[in-house]
Amino acid sequence: MAMSLKKVSEEILHLPEDQRLTLAHKILSSVEPAPDSKIEEAWDSEIRHRIRRYDQGKTKTIPASKVFEELDKRFSG
């Protein structure tokens, strides 16, 4: 039996929050494009590069509190 989008939406809203989140994840995952191995390899290479620079002390780090403070300033006005 096919349910209308309105009916499905109404039913979903009665689910507990954790189940709604699980369902949302499943729905979003169903429309994500398939992984591209070239993109995955490029990200892996970039991650290794960044870790190597961090380990060598060549990367300037910023505390998360400072990052969020700057974001708050940027987007609050």
N, C-alpha and C positions, 0 to 999 in steps of 0.2 A: 504494500500500500504506500503510495507516494504522499508525503506530507508537504504542505506548503511551507515556504520559508518562514512565514509569520508564525505558524504553529510550532515548527521546530525551535524557533527563537524563544518562544514563550516557554516551551518545555525545558530548554537548556537553562534558562534563568532560574529555574527551581532547583537545579543541581547545586551541591555544595561547591564552594569556591575552588577547592583543589581539583575536583572533577571538571569544572569549567576550564581551568588552566590546562589540564591534560588534554581536553578536547580541542582547545584553541591551538595547542602545540601540534596535535595530530593534523588538524586542518591546514595550518601553515606549512607543515612539513610536506603535505601532499601536493603543494603547488610550487615547492622550491625546485629550481633546476638541478639536474644531475650534476654531481661534482665533476669538475674538469681537472684531470690529472696534471696538466701543465700549470694551471693556476695553483693547485695544491703544492706542487714542487717549487714554484716561485715563492710562495708564502713560507714554506719550510726553509728555503735558502735565506730569505729575509730574516726570519726569526733567529736562525743560527748566527747570521751576521750581527744582529743586534745584541744577542747574548755575548758573543765574542767581544764586541766593543765595550759592553758593560763590564765584563770580566777584566778587560785591559784598562779600565778606568777612563776610557775615552768618551763616555756618555755622561752628560750632565743629567742628574736626576732631580725631580721636583716632588716634594711631599704631596700626597693626595689632598691634604687639607688646603694647601696653597692652590692647587689646580681647581678645586671646587670653589674656593674663595674668588678666584679670577673669573670663573664661569658665572658665579652669582652676580658679580659686578657687571659683567658683559651683558647678561640677559635680564637684569632687573630694571633697566632704565630705558 
